[in-house]
Amino acid sequence: MSNLRLKNMQATMPGYYHISSDGMSSSSIFREVSDYVAGMNRIFFCRAVSGVAVIAFCLMSNHVHFVLY
């Protein structure tokens, strides 16, 4: 998932940010339920390590969305 992009470029300012990855065409990031579970576990770990508040997220089969604060 190296194609993440920041919608609001003033990332140094406190606020809400929508971050998403570009769709990977027909390539799937998540193929099985276990892939989604692993993705959610990684989100929890990254949140705990970074201290960033994850307000919402959506794991789609070929891309992801996050709302962070």
SEKE-472284 format. One line per field, with one value per residue: x, y, z of N, C-alpha, C in turn; residue number from 1; residue in three letters. Coordinates in steps of 0.2 Angstrom, whole numbers. Layout:
N
nc1 c(X; ...)
nc2 c(Y; ...)
nc3 c(Z; ...)
cac1 c(X; ...)
cac2 c(Y; ...)
cac3 c(Z; ...)
cc1 c(X; ...)
cc2 c(Y; ...)
cc3 c(Z; ...)
i c(NUM; ...)
aa c(ALA; ...)
END
This chain:
69
nc1 c(4; 9; 5; -2; -10; -11; -25; -26; -14; -8; -2; 5; -3; -16; -30; -43; -40; -41; -36; -31; -28; -23; -34; -30; -32; -38; -31; -31; -30; -35; -41; -47; -56; -47; -37; -43; -45; -31; -27; -35; -30; -17; -19; -24; -12; -3; -10; -9; 5; 8; 0; -10; -26; -38; -52; -61; -61; -60; -59; -57; -58; -47; -42; -39; -47; -45; -49; -42; -36)
nc2 c(-6; 7; 18; 28; 44; 60; 70; 83; 94; 101; 94; 96; 103; 102; 92; 85; 72; 65; 50; 40; 26; 24; 15; -1; -6; -21; -28; -36; -31; -36; -52; -63; -66; -67; -59; -46; -46; -47; -34; -25; -28; -23; -10; -6; -9; 1; 12; 12; 13; 25; 35; 42; 47; 36; 39; 34; 20; 11; -4; -8; -20; -17; -5; 7; 18; 31; 40; 52; 59)
nc3 c(0; -4; -11; -4; -1; 5; 8; 13; 13; 24; 35; 46; 55; 68; 66; 55; 44; 28; 22; 8; -2; -19; -30; -35; -48; -55; -46; -30; -13; -2; -1; 6; 21; 32; 27; 28; 42; 47; 41; 49; 62; 60; 58; 71; 79; 73; 76; 90; 92; 86; 91; 84; 81; 75; 67; 58; 46; 31; 23; 7; -6; -15; -11; 2; 15; 26; 40; 50; 65)
cac1 c(0; 13; 2; -6; -9; -14; -29; -25; -7; -6; -2; 8; -8; -20; -36; -45; -37; -44; -30; -33; -23; -26; -36; -25; -35; -41; -27; -34; -25; -38; -44; -50; -58; -41; -33; -46; -43; -24; -27; -38; -25; -11; -22; -24; -5; -1; -13; -6; 12; 9; -4; -14; -33; -41; -59; -64; -57; -64; -54; -60; -54; -41; -39; -41; -48; -44; -50; -37; -35)
cac2 c(0; 12; 24; 32; 51; 65; 75; 90; 94; 104; 88; 98; 106; 98; 92; 79; 71; 59; 47; 34; 23; 23; 9; -5; -9; -27; -32; -36; -31; -41; -57; -67; -63; -67; -53; -41; -46; -45; -27; -22; -29; -18; -3; -6; -8; 7; 18; 12; 15; 32; 40; 45; 44; 33; 40; 29; 17; 7; -8; -11; -26; -15; 1; 9; 24; 32; 47; 52; 66)
cac3 c(0; -5; -15; 1; -2; 10; 5; 16; 13; 30; 39; 53; 59; 71; 62; 53; 37; 24; 18; 4; -7; -26; -32; -38; -54; -53; -41; -24; -7; 3; -4; 11; 28; 36; 25; 32; 49; 47; 40; 55; 67; 58; 60; 78; 81; 71; 80; 97; 92; 83; 95; 80; 82; 69; 68; 54; 41; 26; 19; 1; -9; -19; -9; 9; 16; 33; 43; 56; 69)
cc1 c(4; 11; -3; -5; -13; -18; -28; -18; -4; -6; 1; 2; -13; -27; -38; -42; -40; -38; -33; -27; -27; -28; -31; -28; -39; -37; -31; -29; -28; -42; -49; -52; -52; -37; -36; -44; -36; -23; -29; -33; -19; -13; -22; -17; -2; -4; -10; 1; 12; 5; -9; -21; -36; -49; -63; -60; -62; -59; -58; -55; -47; -39; -42; -43; -47; -46; -47; -38; -29)
cc2 c(6; 19; 28; 40; 55; 70; 82; 90; 98; 99; 90; 101; 101; 98; 85; 78; 64; 56; 41; 32; 23; 16; 5; -9; -15; -31; -31; -36; -36; -46; -62; -63; -63; -61; -47; -40; -44; -37; -23; -22; -24; -11; -2; -5; -2; 13; 18; 14; 23; 37; 44; 42; 42; 34; 35; 26; 12; 3; -11; -16; -23; -8; 2; 16; 25; 39; 47; 59; 66)
cc3 c(0; -8; -10; -1; 3; 6; 7; 17; 19; 35; 46; 57; 62; 66; 59; 46; 34; 20; 14; 0; -14; -27; -36; -44; -52; -48; -34; -18; -3; -1; 0; 17; 32; 34; 28; 39; 51; 46; 46; 61; 66; 60; 67; 81; 79; 75; 87; 97; 90; 88; 91; 81; 76; 70; 64; 48; 37; 22; 13; -2; -12; -17; -2; 10; 24; 35; 50; 59; 73)
i c(1; 2; 3; 4; 5; 6; 7; 8; 9; 10; 11; 12; 13; 14; 15; 16; 17; 18; 19; 20; 21; 22; 23; 24; 25; 26; 27; 28; 29; 30; 31; 32; 33; 34; 35; 36; 37; 38; 39; 40; 41; 42; 43; 44; 45; 46; 47; 48; 49; 50; 51; 52; 53; 54; 55; 56; 57; 58; 59; 60; 61; 62; 63; 64; 65; 66; 67; 68; 69)
aa c(MET; SER; ASN; LEU; ARG; LEU; LYS; ASN; MET; GLN; ALA; THR; MET; PRO; GLY; TYR; TYR; HIS; ILE; SER; SER; ASP; GLY; MET; SER; SER; SER; SER; ILE; PHE; ARG; GLU; VAL; SER; ASP; TYR; VAL; ALA; GLY; MET; ASN; ARG; ILE; PHE; PHE; CYS; ARG; ALA; VAL; SER; GLY; VAL; ALA; VAL; ILE; ALA; PHE; CYS; LEU; MET; SER; ASN; HIS; VAL; HIS; PHE; VAL; LEU; TYR)
END
